[in-house]
């Protein structure tokens, strides 16, 4: 899910996942942010779902490239929404 498009040709995506805690036999929500290069052919907005693929290091933090953008209607702040799929 795209959370920031402020950089030039680079977006920040939020990856949500569940982590299993064996002691309590439950899952906890976790997330990680990663930077991805976005070609000028794509026009992602905040809240869109993107598919990224790993590539060679393009900069200090960018190691992924946007492959596909799916327009999505997320109401409210995309940082606060936990969407697994």
Buried (B, 14 or more C-beta within 10 A) or exposed (E): BBBBBEEEEBBBBBEBEEEEEEEEEEEEEEEEEBBBBBEEEBEBEBBBBBEBEEEEEBEEEBBBBBEEBEEBEBEEEBEEBEEEE
